[in-house]
């Protein structure tokens, strides 16, 4: 085998390892983002439950939400 061909194969191996490392880093970053999104959703739902629990009297939370979103009939 020609020396230059061996060098090319070695460099391709290095590039493959670098790409694998980048792929792993991106996967880790996406997992963190997904956990943050899921946490934000849980907090939002908990807030909605707390508002509903503390809301007293008419109109109901659902009625006010529908009115604010233009769902009046």
Secondary structure, 3 states (H helix, E strand, C coil): CCHHHHHHHHHHHHHHHHHHHHHHHHHHHHHHHHHHHHHHHHHHHHHHHHHHHHCCCCCCHHHHHHHHCCCCC
